[in-house]
Amino acid sequence: MNADIAQIKYIKERHQGLATLLAFALIPLSGFATDIYIPSLPTMAGEMQVSNVQVQLTLSIFLISYGVAQLFIGSVLDSFGRYKICLYALLIFAAASIIIATTHNIYLIYLMRIIHGLTVGAIVVAKRAYFVDLFEGDQLKHYLSLFSIIWSTGPIVAPFIGGYLQTVFGWESNFYFLAGFALVFAVLELLFSGETLKHFTDFQLKKITGIYIEMIKTTSFTLGIVMLGLAYCMVMVYNMTGPFIIEHHFKFSPVIAGYTSLFLGFAWMVGGFIGKATINRPFFKRLMINSLFQVAFVALMIISLNFVSNLWSLIFFAFLIHVGAGFTFNNYFTFCLSKFPKNAGIAGGLTGGITYVIVSFLSYGIVNLIPAKDERNLSYSYLIMILISVLVMFVILRIRKKDEA
């Protein structure tokens, strides 16, 4: 390995500013890979003559493979470096996107979405570790707290772009866009980025397994990941059901579906900014207050359906609930990623991996249990996830009180 390390292209100091901007710009890639074609889901189902659930499964398959990739990719990145793996992953992601755009075979799309998940997992975990490699102290805490805010640009911008691409060029154009995005960033990475890992860990399976076990046995870390999964699941359930409700139930166009997703992506960003602004307030107190607010909002949403049910009422209540979800995610993401600074790649991978595995199974299960029919079904989906979140928060508080006793 030492001979290989001698040939590594380390990041140049004069390029660090640009490389940092590139790292931030790639953080939202997972959001782009899921959200850009959300307005196209009904059209894809119609043109490929498959069911709504079969098309929704493309989202779940991506999330599962993205989550699984993050479970092991952290140890690979800690052993073999960030730069080359990230660069190759961008090129493979671009190729898979082109294949999706040129086929109407749902099963080949499933395979390519698995490749999407694996490559995006490598890219995003590498870029998270980039910041832990180069920064420390308050500066690192500042950057980590920006992650969920930067990530939310994906859900904000992607459906907006996707709605117009769908209307003008068809659903395939979404994936051509993803391919172009990845190729542009591969070139920029080649020109301005480089390796940031200074101390390569020997790839010893027994040692790596021990690190994983130590992290999982840390209760606050594990329950924090559960809270991350529940928070993002609220967004993903809307992503899987919202376009069908808007286009089939309310009879609006894919462009309108894109606008609503953009607006709700902004809600996630607002929650992230509130989380960053309150970062020095008591951690568990502010999160419990947030959970109680979410219970109140979903209760009001269900009650209001007896009097009004339209696009505006759906957006209003979903916005409030997504702000709360963004707040939860911002706080727990910063908490989990800064928990094990000596094993940043593994901690980041484990955090993202388990989060997305939870999201993929829970969101797909809820969508099958409560189909994408109308606003009432969406409100029930929110209720299930919020009640589970409150339950987990009570468990966290009880454990905390025992530790303090």
C-alpha positions as CSV (number, residue, x, y, z in Angstrom):
1,M,0.0,0.0,0.0
2,N,2.9,2.4,0.7
3,A,4.0,2.3,-2.9
4,D,0.5,3.2,-4.0
5,I,0.3,6.0,-1.5
6,A,3.5,7.6,-3.0
7,Q,1.6,8.0,-6.3
8,I,-1.4,9.7,-4.8
9,K,-2.4,13.1,-6.1
10,Y,-2.9,15.0,-2.8
11,I,-5.0,18.1,-2.9
12,K,-3.1,21.3,-3.6
13,E,-3.3,24.1,-1.0
14,R,-4.2,26.7,-3.7
15,H,-7.1,24.5,-4.9
16,Q,-8.5,23.8,-1.4
17,G,-11.2,26.5,-1.7
18,L,-12.5,25.2,-5.0
19,A,-12.2,21.6,-3.8
20,T,-14.3,22.5,-0.7
21,L,-17.0,24.1,-3.0
22,L,-17.0,20.9,-5.1
23,A,-17.4,18.8,-2.0
24,F,-20.4,20.9,-0.9
25,A,-21.9,20.8,-4.4
26,L,-21.8,16.9,-4.4
27,I,-23.5,16.5,-1.0
28,P,-27.0,17.0,-2.6
29,L,-26.3,14.4,-5.3
30,S,-28.5,11.8,-3.5
31,G,-31.4,14.2,-3.4
32,F,-30.9,14.9,-7.1
33,A,-30.9,11.2,-7.9
34,T,-34.2,10.7,-6.2
35,D,-36.1,14.0,-6.6
36,I,-35.4,15.1,-10.2
37,Y,-37.8,12.5,-11.7
38,I,-40.5,12.7,-9.0
39,P,-42.8,14.7,-11.2
40,S,-42.3,12.1,-13.9
41,L,-43.4,9.1,-11.8
42,P,-47.0,9.0,-13.1
43,T,-45.8,9.5,-16.8
44,M,-43.2,6.7,-16.4
45,A,-45.9,4.3,-15.1
46,G,-48.1,5.1,-18.0
47,E,-45.5,5.0,-20.8
48,M,-43.9,1.8,-19.5
49,Q,-47.3,0.2,-18.8
50,V,-46.4,-0.7,-15.2
51,S,-48.1,0.0,-11.9
52,N,-47.6,3.0,-9.7
53,V,-46.0,0.7,-7.1
54,Q,-43.5,-0.7,-9.6
55,V,-42.3,2.8,-10.5
56,Q,-42.2,3.9,-6.8
57,L,-40.0,0.9,-6.2
58,T,-37.2,2.6,-8.3
59,L,-37.0,5.1,-5.4
60,S,-36.9,2.3,-2.7
61,I,-34.3,0.3,-4.6
62,F,-32.0,3.4,-4.9
63,L,-32.4,4.1,-1.2
64,I,-31.7,0.5,-0.2
65,S,-28.5,0.2,-2.3
66,Y,-27.5,3.7,-1.2
67,G,-27.9,2.8,2.4
68,V,-26.1,-0.6,2.0
69,A,-23.2,1.0,0.1
70,Q,-22.7,3.5,3.0
71,L,-22.5,0.6,5.5
72,F,-19.2,-0.7,4.0
73,I,-17.9,2.1,1.9
74,G,-16.6,4.1,4.9
75,S,-14.0,1.4,5.8
76,V,-12.9,1.2,2.1
77,L,-12.5,5.0,2.0
78,D,-10.5,5.0,5.2
79,S,-8.2,2.3,3.8
80,F,-7.8,3.3,0.1
81,G,-8.5,7.0,0.1
82,R,-11.4,9.3,-1.0
83,Y,-10.3,10.8,-4.3
84,K,-10.0,8.0,-6.9
85,I,-13.0,6.1,-5.6
86,C,-15.1,9.3,-5.8
87,L,-13.9,10.0,-9.3
88,Y,-14.6,6.5,-10.7
89,A,-18.0,6.5,-9.0
90,L,-19.0,9.7,-10.8
91,L,-18.2,8.2,-14.2
92,I,-20.1,5.0,-13.4
93,F,-23.1,7.0,-12.2
94,A,-23.1,8.9,-15.5
95,A,-23.1,5.7,-17.5
96,A,-26.0,4.2,-15.5
97,S,-28.0,7.4,-16.0
98,I,-27.6,7.2,-19.8
99,I,-28.7,3.5,-19.8
100,I,-31.9,4.4,-17.8
101,A,-32.6,7.2,-20.3
102,T,-32.3,4.9,-23.3
103,T,-34.4,2.0,-22.0
104,H,-38.0,1.4,-21.1
105,N,-37.4,-1.9,-19.4
106,I,-38.4,-1.5,-15.7
107,Y,-36.1,-4.4,-14.6
108,L,-33.0,-2.9,-16.3
109,I,-33.9,0.4,-14.6
110,Y,-34.0,-1.4,-11.3
111,L,-30.5,-2.7,-11.9
112,M,-29.2,0.8,-12.9
113,R,-30.8,2.3,-9.8
114,I,-28.8,-0.2,-7.7
115,I,-25.7,1.0,-9.4
116,H,-26.9,4.6,-8.8
117,G,-27.2,3.9,-5.1
118,L,-23.8,2.2,-4.8
119,T,-22.0,5.0,-6.6
120,V,-23.8,7.9,-4.9
121,G,-23.0,6.2,-1.5
122,A,-19.3,6.3,-2.3
123,I,-19.4,9.9,-3.6
124,V,-21.4,11.3,-0.7
125,V,-19.5,9.5,2.1
126,A,-16.2,10.5,0.5
127,K,-17.2,14.2,0.5
128,R,-18.5,14.0,4.2
129,A,-15.1,12.6,5.2
130,Y,-13.3,15.3,3.2
131,F,-14.4,17.9,5.8
132,V,-13.4,15.7,8.8
133,D,-10.0,15.2,7.1
134,L,-9.2,18.9,6.7
135,F,-11.0,20.7,9.5
136,E,-11.5,20.5,13.2
137,G,-13.1,22.2,16.3
138,D,-15.7,24.9,15.8
139,Q,-14.9,25.1,12.0
140,L,-15.7,21.4,11.6
141,K,-18.9,21.7,13.7
142,H,-19.9,24.7,11.5
143,Y,-19.4,22.7,8.3
144,L,-21.2,19.6,9.6
145,S,-24.2,21.7,10.6
146,L,-24.4,23.0,7.0
147,F,-24.6,19.5,5.5
148,S,-28.4,19.0,5.8
149,I,-28.9,22.6,4.7
150,I,-26.7,22.1,1.6
151,W,-28.3,18.7,1.0
152,S,-31.8,20.3,0.9
153,T,-30.9,22.2,-2.2
154,G,-31.4,18.8,-4.0
155,P,-35.1,18.4,-3.0
156,I,-35.6,22.2,-3.7
157,V,-34.0,22.5,-7.1
158,A,-34.3,19.0,-8.6
159,P,-38.1,18.6,-8.8
160,F,-38.4,22.1,-10.2
161,I,-36.0,21.2,-13.0
162,G,-37.5,17.8,-13.4
163,G,-41.0,19.1,-13.8
164,Y,-40.0,21.3,-16.7
165,L,-37.7,18.7,-18.3
166,Q,-40.6,16.2,-18.1
167,T,-43.1,18.6,-19.7
168,V,-40.7,19.8,-22.5
169,F,-38.6,16.7,-23.3
170,G,-40.1,13.7,-21.5
171,W,-39.0,11.7,-18.5
172,E,-35.8,10.4,-20.1
173,S,-34.3,13.9,-20.0
174,N,-34.1,13.8,-16.2
175,F,-31.6,11.0,-16.5
176,Y,-29.6,12.7,-19.3
177,F,-29.4,15.7,-17.0
178,L,-28.0,13.5,-14.1
179,A,-25.4,12.0,-16.5
180,G,-24.3,15.5,-17.6
181,F,-24.1,16.7,-14.0
182,A,-21.9,13.8,-13.0
183,L,-19.6,14.2,-16.0
184,V,-19.1,17.9,-15.4
185,F,-18.2,17.3,-11.8
186,A,-15.8,14.4,-12.7
187,V,-13.9,16.8,-14.9
188,L,-13.8,19.5,-12.1
189,E,-12.7,16.9,-9.6
190,L,-9.9,15.8,-11.9
191,L,-8.7,19.4,-12.3
192,F,-9.1,20.8,-8.8
193,S,-9.5,18.1,-6.2
194,G,-7.2,15.5,-4.8
195,E,-6.7,13.1,-1.9
196,T,-7.3,14.4,1.7
197,L,-6.7,11.3,3.7
198,K,-3.3,11.5,5.4
199,H,-3.3,8.3,7.5
200,F,-4.5,5.2,5.7
201,T,-6.0,2.5,7.8
202,D,-5.0,-1.1,7.0
203,F,-7.9,-3.0,5.6
204,Q,-8.2,-5.6,8.4
205,L,-11.7,-7.1,8.5
206,K,-11.5,-8.0,12.2
207,K,-10.4,-4.5,13.3
208,I,-13.0,-2.8,11.1
209,T,-15.7,-5.1,12.4
210,G,-14.7,-4.1,16.0
211,I,-15.1,-0.4,15.1
212,Y,-18.6,-1.0,13.6
213,I,-19.7,-3.0,16.7
214,E,-18.3,-0.2,19.1
215,M,-20.3,2.4,17.2
216,I,-23.5,0.4,17.1
217,K,-23.3,-0.4,20.8
218,T,-23.2,3.4,21.5
219,T,-26.9,3.8,22.3
220,S,-27.0,7.6,21.7
221,F,-25.4,7.1,18.3
222,T,-27.7,4.3,17.2
223,L,-31.0,6.0,18.4
224,G,-29.8,9.2,16.7
225,I,-29.6,7.3,13.4
226,V,-33.1,6.0,14.0
227,M,-34.3,9.6,14.4
228,L,-32.5,10.5,11.2
229,G,-34.3,7.7,9.3
230,L,-37.7,8.8,10.7
231,A,-37.1,12.4,9.8
232,Y,-36.1,11.7,6.2
233,C,-38.8,9.1,5.8
234,M,-41.5,11.9,6.1
235,V,-39.9,13.5,3.1
236,M,-39.6,10.3,1.1
237,V,-43.2,9.2,1.7
238,Y,-44.3,12.6,0.3
239,N,-41.9,12.1,-2.7
240,M,-43.4,8.7,-3.4
241,T,-47.1,9.8,-3.0
242,G,-47.3,13.5,-3.6
243,P,-47.0,13.5,-7.5
244,F,-49.9,10.9,-7.7
245,I,-52.1,13.0,-5.3
246,I,-51.4,16.2,-7.2
247,E,-51.6,14.9,-10.7
248,H,-54.3,12.2,-10.3
249,H,-56.4,13.4,-7.3
250,F,-56.2,17.2,-7.8
251,K,-55.6,17.0,-11.6
252,F,-52.6,19.4,-11.8
253,S,-49.6,19.1,-14.2
254,P,-46.1,17.7,-13.5
255,V,-44.9,21.3,-13.4
256,I,-47.2,22.0,-10.5
257,A,-46.0,18.8,-8.8
258,G,-42.4,20.1,-9.3
259,Y,-43.3,23.4,-7.7
260,T,-44.8,21.8,-4.7
261,S,-41.7,19.6,-4.2
262,L,-39.6,22.7,-4.5
263,F,-41.6,24.5,-1.8
264,L,-41.4,21.5,0.5
265,G,-37.7,21.2,-0.1
266,F,-37.4,24.8,1.0
267,A,-39.3,23.7,4.2
268,W,-36.5,21.2,4.9
269,M,-33.9,23.9,4.4
270,V,-35.8,26.2,6.8
271,G,-35.7,23.4,9.4
272,G,-32.0,23.0,8.9
273,F,-31.4,26.8,9.4
274,I,-33.4,26.7,12.6
275,G,-31.4,23.8,13.8
276,K,-28.2,25.6,13.0
277,A,-29.4,28.8,14.7
278,T,-30.3,26.9,17.9
279,I,-27.2,24.7,17.9
280,N,-26.1,26.0,21.3
281,R,-29.5,25.4,23.0
282,P,-30.1,22.3,25.2
283,F,-30.1,19.4,22.7
284,F,-32.8,17.1,23.9
285,K,-35.1,19.8,25.1
286,R,-35.3,21.5,21.7
287,L,-35.8,18.2,19.9
288,M,-38.6,17.1,22.2
289,I,-40.4,20.5,21.7
290,N,-40.0,20.0,18.0
291,S,-41.6,16.5,18.2
292,L,-44.6,17.9,20.1
293,F,-45.1,20.6,17.5
294,Q,-45.1,18.0,14.8
295,V,-47.8,16.0,16.7
296,A,-49.9,19.2,16.9
297,F,-49.5,20.0,13.2
298,V,-50.5,16.5,12.0
299,A,-53.5,16.5,14.3
300,L,-54.6,19.8,12.9
301,M,-54.1,18.5,9.4
302,I,-56.4,15.5,10.0
303,I,-59.1,17.6,11.7
304,S,-59.0,20.2,8.9
305,L,-59.8,17.6,6.3
306,N,-63.4,17.6,7.6
307,F,-63.7,21.2,6.4
308,V,-61.2,21.7,3.5
309,S,-59.1,19.5,1.2
310,N,-57.2,21.0,-1.7
311,L,-53.6,21.6,-2.9
312,W,-53.1,24.6,-0.7
313,S,-54.1,22.9,2.5
314,L,-51.9,19.9,1.6
315,I,-48.9,22.2,1.0
316,F,-49.5,24.3,4.2
317,F,-49.5,21.3,6.6
318,A,-46.8,19.4,4.8
319,F,-44.6,22.5,4.9
320,L,-44.9,22.7,8.7
321,I,-44.2,19.0,9.2
322,H,-41.2,19.1,6.8
323,V,-39.7,22.0,8.7
324,G,-39.8,19.9,11.8
325,A,-38.3,17.0,10.0
326,G,-35.5,19.2,8.7
327,F,-34.8,20.5,12.2
328,T,-34.5,16.9,13.6
329,F,-32.3,15.8,10.8
330,N,-29.9,18.8,11.1
331,N,-29.4,18.3,14.8
332,Y,-29.0,14.5,14.8
333,F,-26.8,14.5,11.6
334,T,-24.3,16.9,13.2
335,F,-24.4,14.8,16.4
336,C,-23.8,11.4,14.8
337,L,-21.0,12.6,12.3
338,S,-19.0,14.3,15.1
339,K,-19.3,11.3,17.5
340,F,-16.3,9.4,16.2
341,P,-13.8,11.8,14.6
342,K,-11.0,9.2,14.4
343,N,-13.1,7.0,12.1
344,A,-14.9,9.6,10.1
345,G,-15.4,7.5,7.0
346,I,-16.9,4.6,8.9
347,A,-19.0,6.9,11.1
348,G,-20.3,8.8,8.1
349,G,-21.0,5.6,6.2
350,L,-22.7,3.9,9.1
351,T,-24.9,6.9,9.8
352,G,-26.0,7.3,6.2
353,G,-26.2,3.6,5.6
354,I,-28.5,2.7,8.4
355,T,-30.5,5.9,7.9
356,Y,-31.3,5.1,4.3
357,V,-32.0,1.4,5.0
358,I,-34.6,2.5,7.6
359,V,-36.0,5.1,5.1
360,S,-36.2,2.6,2.2
361,F,-38.1,-0.1,4.1
362,L,-40.3,2.1,6.2
363,S,-41.3,4.4,3.3
364,Y,-42.1,1.6,1.0
365,G,-44.0,-0.3,3.7
366,I,-46.1,2.8,4.5
367,V,-46.8,3.5,0.9
368,N,-48.1,0.0,0.4
369,L,-50.1,0.1,3.7
370,I,-51.6,3.5,2.9
371,P,-51.6,4.0,-0.9
372,A,-51.1,7.4,-2.7
373,K,-54.7,8.2,-2.8
374,D,-55.5,11.6,-1.3
375,E,-54.5,14.1,1.4
376,R,-56.1,12.1,4.2
377,N,-53.9,9.1,3.4
378,L,-50.8,11.3,3.4
379,S,-51.8,12.7,6.8
380,Y,-52.1,9.2,8.3
381,S,-48.7,8.4,6.9
382,Y,-47.2,11.4,8.6
383,L,-49.0,10.5,11.9
384,I,-47.4,7.0,12.0
385,M,-43.9,8.4,11.5
386,I,-44.3,11.2,14.0
387,L,-45.7,9.0,16.7
388,I,-42.8,6.6,16.3
389,S,-40.4,9.6,16.5
390,V,-42.0,10.7,19.8
391,L,-41.7,7.2,21.2
392,V,-38.0,7.1,20.3
393,M,-37.4,10.5,21.8
394,F,-39.0,9.2,25.1
395,V,-36.6,6.2,25.0
396,I,-33.6,8.5,24.5
397,L,-34.7,10.7,27.4
398,R,-35.1,7.7,29.7
399,I,-31.7,6.4,28.8
400,R,-30.2,9.9,29.3
401,K,-31.8,10.1,32.8
402,K,-30.4,6.7,33.8
403,D,-26.9,7.7,32.6
404,E,-27.1,10.9,34.7
405,A,-28.4,9.1,37.8
